[in-house]
């Protein structure tokens, strides 16, 4: 709490921000709300409709970013090539997994279409984080400052929504220039039951590989169709991933001292300066122990998804596509420093770990050797059967344990699990710990 009643913002992260508004100091050093209203209004861009992120602004910036980088409209030929690759991919996948075909349709998207069609899922991922960051920043104000700021709280929320919208839009616009499918980052971003490739990005992925377009398109279609099968065949998995994001967001704490120091040097009327502050992690939350645990759960789940896809695609191609080994390694290298890692770090604070992806692929292969692909896929029938982060450190040990499960009727295990799962992949009748 401030020790100066006439200036309740004194000593808070917001003092430097408000001091920058011309004419903002009234008698006794108290901020002039009329002056603040006028100048903050200039920074507002559109309406957030009560949401923590201005998604209209995010979409606009993402589309402009895509347009500036170049984006052609897809052609009927593009769609036909994707459809042919998807049909063949599904045929190749049938013998190597028990999860049934899930790609009822296929599509070729432009980069702008990827932005439009994946935005609803990005809202699910980003809104909880933005909401809790905004709440953490608001709680940094002492009580008397909160009372003073009350009349402008709506505008401050709108300003925050625009800041987040600009950040999200830039990140998604850049990501749209890299992703090759709707599931390229391990989350189900596109419509269920539709296998999607982005032809221009597939061509970009192929540069320098010296492989045929047909092989590359088919390999990426195999990965896309495998993701579709997994998310359709494991109905709790989608919400399980999003619940981990929410668990992370719920424990967000903001380093208000960092904001105070940075705001003293930022021209609040200069959008470019504000963007530079954002790029420097101005509002990046500090990870609590609970958040770190949530991130481990999310990273492990994403690694298991990608590792399973890697294993079944490897099995599907091993006797048919010699180039698959090179393509698999390209996918892994791309994950190491690619756009998915950067986007998650920017929007969610999640750092994907390529070592985990490789370990997960090795683990699923070891389980397949021990139990066959039927036993491997059966582990997706319940969250409690899945490997943990520590299991990824010892894939052979987990495979041996999984082999012992072959003597246990999984249905008996499911009956013992207190009534099944709720919509978040958690046990019904239990409270969150």
N, C-alpha and C positions, 0 to 999 in steps of 0.2 A: 504494500500500500504506500502511496506517495506521502512524504512528510510535508508537502506544501499544499494545503487545502485549496488555495486559489488556482492551482495548476495541477489537477489530479492526474494528468498524463505524464507528469515529471517522473523520470526514472523508469518508464515503461518502454517496451519496444516500439510504441506508437508515437513517442514524443518527437523523435527525429522526423518522422513522416509528416506530422501535422505542422511542425515548425517551417517546413518548406513551402507551405501555401502562403502566398503573399497576402498581407493584411490579416493573417490568421491570429495574431496576438491582440487581444483586447486589454482593457484595464486590468492591472494586476497580473498580467501574463496569461490570463485565461484565454483559451482558444476562441476565436470569433467563429461561431458555427455558420453564420451566413456566408462568410468568405470560404469556409471549408466546403459548404454545400455547393457553391458555385464552381469551385475548381475540381472537386471530386467528380461532379457531374460530367465534366469534360472527358474523364477517363472511362466513363461507363459506356459499354457497347452492347446494345440490345438488352433483352430481358432474360433472366434465368428461370422465370416461372417458378420461383421457389426452390430450384434445384441448385446444388453446390457448384455446378459447372455450366457455363453458357455453351450448350451444345450446338446452337445455331452458329455461333462464332467459331467453334471448333471445326464444324463441318466446312464452313466457308474457307477458313485458313488451310485446312487439309486439301480441299479441292484446288485452291490457288497454288499450293505447293506442288501438287501433282501436275497441274497444267504448266507451271513454269519449268518443270523437269521434262515435260513431253509425255503425251498420253494419246494414243490413237484409239479410235473406236474399233471394237472387235468386228470381225466379218463372219458371214455364214461358214466360210471355210475353216476359220478358227474353231467355231462350235462343233463342226463335223469332226475335226481332228481330235478334239478333246473327247467327244462322245465315243469315237473308235478306241481311243486309249483306255477309257474307263471300262468299256465292255470287255476288252482283253484283260485288263487288270483284275476285274472281278472273277473272270474265268481262272486266272492264275492263282488267285487267293483262296478259292473254294477248297482245294485239297490240303491247305496248311493251317486252317483255323476252324474251330467249331462255331465261331460267330458268323451269322449269316450275312449275305449281301444286304447292304443298307442304302446303296446309291440308286434311288428310284429315278433320279434325273441327273443330268450333268449340265455344265455351263462353262463358257469362256467369258471371263470378266475383263474389262479394262481396269486400269488402276483407280479411276474415279468410281467405278462401280464397286470395287472392293471397299472403298471408304464408305459409300452409301449403305452397302449391305451388311457391313460388320459393325456399324456404329451402335446399334442397339446393344450388342454384347459388350462393347467397350464401355458403354454407360454403366452396365452392371459391375464391371471391374473397377472403374475409376471413381464413380460417385461415392462409395463408402469411404475411400481414402480422402477425397476432397472434403467431404462432410466433416470428418474427424479432424483434419488439419484446420479447417475454419473454426471448429469449436475450440480446439486447443489454443488458437491464436486469440479468440475472444476471451478465453478464461485468463489470459495474461494481463488483462486490464484489472486494476483495483476497483473496488466497489463504486467509489465516487466517480471514477472515470467511466465505468459502465453506465451510470446514471446520466452523465453528461452526453455520452455517445448514443444514448437511446434513440433520439430523434433521427439520427443518421445511420442507425444500424442496418436498415434495409438497403441503403445505398452502398454501405461498406460490403454487405453480402454480395450485392450485384457487382461491385468492383472485383471482389475476390473470384466470383464466378467467371468474370471476363478474363482475369489473369490465368485461371486454370484452363479456360477454354482455349486461349491462345497457345498455352503450353501443350495441351493435348493435341490440338489441331496440327501444330508443327510436327510433333512426333509421329502422328498417324500419317500425315502427308509423306514424310520421309519413308516410313515403313511400307507404304503402298507401292513405293518404287522398288521394293526388294522381295516381298513375299511372293511365293510361286503358287500358293493354293489357299483355300479358306482355313486350313488347319495347320499352316506352316509353323506356328509358334506353340503348338501343343494344346491350345484351347479351341473349343468348338465355336468359331466366330461366325460361320455362315449358317444358312438354313439347314435344318436337319434333313437328311436324306438326299442332299444335292452335292455331288462331287464337282469341285470347281478348280480350274487352273487359270492363271493369268498369263496369257501367251507371251506378252512382251517381256515379262519377268522370267519366264521359262527360257526364252532366248538369251536373256542376260546371264542367267545361271549357267547356260551352256558354253559361254564364251571361254575359249582357251582349252576346253576339255578334249577336243578332237574326236568327239563321238557323234553319232547320227542323231538328228532331231527326233527320230522315232523312238530310239532307245531312251533318250532323256525324258521325252514326254511320257512314255510308258512307265518309267521308273517313278516319276513324280506322281503319276496317276495311281500307281500302286500304293504309295504312301498316303495319298489323299483318301483312297477307298478304304485303306486299313484303319485310318482314323475314324472314318464314318462308321465302319463296323463296330469299332470299340465303343464309341459314344452311344450308338443305338443299342448295342447289345448289353451295355452296363448302365442301366438307367439312372443309377445313383451317382455316377462319376461326375457328370457335368456340375451338379450342385455341390458335390464334395469339393471340387476345385474352387468354386466361387465362395463357398463357406470359409475356406482357408484365407481367401483375400479379406473377407469381412472380419475374421478373427484377428488378422494383422491390423486392419484399420481401427478396430475398437480400442487398441492400446496405444494409439499414436500420441506422442508427446513432441511438442515443438520447442526447439532451442530458441527461446525468446531473446536471450542475450545476443545470439548471432543475428537475429533480425534487427535488433536495435543498432548494432554496430554497422550493419550493411546499409540500413535506411539512412543513416547520417550522410552517406556518400552518394545516394541515389536521387536523381532529379525525377520527382514523381510526375512531372508534366512531360517527361521524355519517354515515350513507349519503348524506344530502343534500349534505353538505360535500364528500364524495368525488366525487359527480356534478358539482358545481360546478367542482371541479378538473379533471375530465375535459373538461368543456365548454370550459374555458380552454386546452385543448391540452396538459395536463400530460404525457401520454405520446406526444404527436405527434412522430414521428421527424424527424430532420434529413435533407434530401435531399443525397445524395452526387452526384458527377458521373455515376456509373453509373446511379443512380436517375433523375436528370433525363433521361438519354437513354432509359431505359425508359419514362418517362412520355410523352415526345415520341412514341415509337413507338405507345403505347397510345392517346394522344389522336388521333394521326393516323389510326390504324385505325378508331377510333370515328367520327371525322369522315367518313371515306370511306364507312362503312356508312350513316350518316345522310344524307350528300350523295347517295348512289346512290338511297336510298329517296325522297328529295325529288324527284330527277329523274324517276324512272319514275312516281311519283304525279302529278307535274305534267303529264307527257305523257298519262297516262290520263284526266285530268280536263279538259284544256284546252278541248276542244270539247263537254264534257258538263256541267260543274259550274262556273258562274260564281263561286260562293262559295269555290272552292278557293284562289284567290289570297289571300283574307282568312284562310282557315284555315291556309295554309302560313305566313303571317307570324305568326299566333298561336302556332303550334308553335315557331317560331324564338325569339320573344320569351320564351316560357315556358321555353325551355332556358337563357336568359341568367341567370336568377336562381332557377331552379326547384329542386325537391327532388332531382333527379338530381345536380346539381352539388354540393349540400350533402351528400348522402349519400356520394358518392364522396370528397369532401374529408375527411369524418369517418372513413370506414372504410378507405380506400385511400390517401388523400393526393392523389387525382387531381382536378385542377381542369379540368372541361370548358370548352372555349373556344368560345363561340358564333361568333366570327369565323372559326374553322376550319370550323365546320359550314357556314356560308354560302359560304366559299371552295370547300369540297369540292363543294357543289351546283353552283356555277358551273363547276368543273372538269369534272364529269361531263357537264354540258350541252355544254361546249365539245368534249369528246371525241365525244359523240353527233353533234354537227354535223359533225365531221371524219370519223367512221368509221361512223356509224349506230349504232342500239342494239345490233346484233350485235357490232360492234367494241368498243363500250363494255363490254358484259358479258364479252367474251372476256378482258379484262384481269384478271378475277377468277380466271382459270385457274391462276395461279401468283403467289406473293407477290412475286417479283422484278419482275413487270410492273406492280405497283401504284404509284401516285404516292407520292412521299415528302413530308415536311413542307415542303421547299423548293419542290416542285412546286406546292403549294397557294398559294404566293406568286406563281406565274406560270402560271395555268391555261391561258392561250392558248398559251404556249410548250410546255407539256406536250402539249396537244392536237395541236399541229403535229408534235411528235415521235411521238405515238401514231398520227398519220396516216401517218407513214413506215412504221410497223410493219405497215400494211395490205399492204405489198409483201413482207412476210416471212411464211412459213408458221409459225404459232405452234407447231404440232406439232414442227417442226424445233428451235425454241427449247427446247421441253420435253425433247426427246431429249438435248440437250446438258447438261441440268441434273443430272448426276451421280446418276441413279437415282431421281429423284422426291423426295417429301416424307415426313417422318416424321409422327407423330401431332400434333406441335406446329407443323406448317407450316414446319419447318426442313428443310434439305437432308439427305438420308440420306448417311452416310459423312463428315460434317463434325463437327468439335468446336465447341462454343460458344467464341466469342472473348471 
